[in-house]
């Protein structure tokens, strides 16, 4: 790597001040900030489920401006913030109490105080959300009267159960003042990613680790070809947990989350192509319901804090049998674009998973894009069964994409997660449905077939019997959803649900 191209030091703008990071590459942003004396953000769970560690980062918006985005600092590698702008709860005040802090204080939103700085950073990111003023003016079914979306706090947990005054504070917020510096910052471009090649020793182990962020996909693939064992990291929402809880210390990390070739949404007459490094929040905003099944998936995927960092390619790349995107993408007949120095190849997602956390991807390949074929099946649903409604891992997840013509099911695709060692297609159930009448009797008959799909296991999330029961009841639920949405089965033709 050329020293002219890659920077060997890591510098981060924190609350407007440039700070040097010199810790081991596995260090997360939370540990870096606390070592700098910025101790408002705290470690509550070390796996991105509580939000006590939330901070704001300046991220590029689709129109070239900046969007203040809340993320879990306990998961984000500190080195990944090279050249970026970070604002912590301490930095929000900037000489005077921030409106979010003021409302939280006045309305009793802080109880023991441990989670409060994280709540404040997530609230501030929503406070500065560009669309909030429009939501307040035009109305938003899930928002407060000021356009504040309470789901922006879905990743922040208050262990004192003080949610009511926190929501009171959120709904009391006005729009940013005309002299608000952070609001004005949104009008300028976000910091560009910096090509980084950072190495440092871990004093605990004495081993030297390396963190690299190449500038282009070509450079990335060359490194991957030469070092296929290097650890690919995108949003780090999975890798960060491995580092924190399992003490994984990768010798070499290759960051791919900001590669321009892996980002964006492209449209052709044949398909919609999703960049593998686009975050789930970015996809949710930019698709805006264009792919209805994904529109139903996104709000149920973990929390806003996680979706702000997690990428669609990363969720697939882990090969997890309980990832939420595979069941939906299986139902959509998605295809994955795998890239290496040898070129690109396209594989059906149904052929991608080969075993527990194993895939057809070669060691020197990465997922560069996901293609959703057109046209889309008009009847869709995403059912997630979990212990919590939000911010939880699925026990069972099911994606549906069905087309009906003249009251006959012409096309059926069902993707299942959590019922086998890999995400799977429910081929037998699909065969039972296709060609049959769209009726409750059909779906009840298919439910008995659905109960045999996969090899559900017993674990701490659910028993095998429970998972089978959820599969069986899922089809009747889907039927009831569609008939309820469309009033009667005769309205199902062409319904874009």
JOTA-V546588 format. One record per helix or strand of 2 or more residues. SS is the DSSP state (h for helix, s for strand). FROM is the first residue (numbers start at 1). LEN is the number of residues. If there is no record, write none. Layout:
SS;FROM;LEN
SS;FROM;LEN
//
This chain:
s;10;5
s;17;5
h;29;7
s;54;7
s;66;7
h;78;4
s;85;3
h;89;5
h;99;8
h;116;12
h;132;7
h;150;4
h;163;9
h;181;5
s;196;6
s;208;6
h;217;10
s;231;3
h;239;8
s;252;4
h;260;3
s;265;3
s;271;5
h;280;8
h;292;7
h;304;4
h;312;6
h;324;8
s;335;6
s;343;6
h;349;3
s;353;3
s;358;2
s;366;8
s;379;7
s;396;10
s;408;10
s;424;2
h;427;7
h;440;11
h;464;23
h;489;3
//
